[in-house]
Amino acid sequence: WEDRNICDFDRLKAKLKASGVGIEYKYRRGTNEVQGLWYIRKGKRFPASKIDRRFSYGNVRKHLSANHPLHPDSKWMYADGSIVPNSRSSN
């Protein structure tokens, strides 16, 4: 959840798959519009709302859009050129 390099569903799916969790999209009936998410673990499907509301499709999409991946050549700069904030306190 805290990995700022995960900025789209493809990266999220890959990261979760490495942990043994899958994602399926729930579509609005008769359309291709994504309505929600199912998470799959050990062959069991769970709707996002049964896990935690922050893992719903809309909330995950909003969270991912706020993330900025690191520039591939730097651990100090995001891909958009902004600098990674220093998380250490200045006490």
C-alpha positions in Angstrom: 0.0 0.0 0.0 2.9 2.4 0.7 4.9 1.5 -2.4 4.7 4.7 -4.5 6.0 2.8 -7.6 2.7 1.0 -7.8 0.8 3.6 -9.8 -1.6 1.5 -11.9 -3.6 -1.7 -11.7 -1.1 -3.7 -13.8 1.7 -3.1 -11.3 -0.7 -3.7 -8.4 -1.8 -7.0 -9.9 1.8 -8.1 -10.3 2.7 -7.2 -6.8 -0.3 -9.0 -5.3 0.3 -12.0 -7.5 3.8 -12.3 -6.1 2.1 -12.6 -2.7 -0.4 -15.2 -3.8 -3.3 -12.8 -4.2 -5.2 -12.3 -7.5 -7.6 -9.6 -8.7 -10.7 -9.9 -10.8 -12.8 -7.0 -12.0 -16.5 -6.9 -11.4 -18.3 -5.3 -14.4 -21.6 -3.5 -14.5 -24.2 -5.9 -16.0 -24.3 -5.7 -19.8 -21.3 -3.3 -20.0 -17.5 -3.1 -20.0 -17.6 -0.6 -17.1 -15.7 -1.8 -14.0 -17.9 -1.6 -11.0 -15.8 -3.3 -8.4 -13.0 -5.8 -7.5 -12.8 -9.3 -6.3 -9.6 -10.5 -4.5 -8.7 -14.2 -4.8 -6.6 -16.1 -2.3 -6.2 -19.9 -2.2 -9.0 -20.4 -4.7 -11.5 -18.3 -2.7 -13.0 -15.0 -4.0 -13.7 -12.1 -1.7 -15.4 -8.9 -2.7 -13.3 -5.8 -1.8 -16.0 -4.4 0.4 -15.8 -7.5 2.7 -12.1 -7.0 3.2 -11.9 -3.2 3.8 -13.6 -0.2 2.0 -10.2 1.2 1.2 -9.6 -1.7 -1.1 -12.7 -1.0 -3.2 -12.1 -0.3 -6.9 -12.8 3.5 -6.6 -10.6 3.9 -3.5 -7.7 1.8 -5.0 -7.9 3.8 -8.3 -7.7 7.1 -6.4 -4.8 5.8 -4.3 -2.9 4.6 -7.3 -3.4 7.8 -9.2 -1.7 9.7 -6.3 1.4 7.5 -6.5 4.4 8.6 -8.4 6.9 5.9 -9.6 10.6 6.5 -9.0 12.7 7.5 -12.0 14.4 4.2 -13.2 17.8 5.7 -12.8 17.4 7.4 -9.4 16.2 6.5 -6.0 15.9 10.2 -5.1 13.6 11.4 -7.9 10.1 10.5 -9.1 9.5 9.9 -12.9 7.9 13.3 -13.1 11.1 15.0 -11.9 10.0 15.8 -8.4 12.3 15.0 -5.5 11.5 12.2 -3.0 10.8 13.9 0.3 13.1 13.1 3.2 11.0 11.0 5.7 13.4 11.4 8.6 12.5 13.9 11.2 14.8 16.8 11.7 15.0 16.5 15.6 
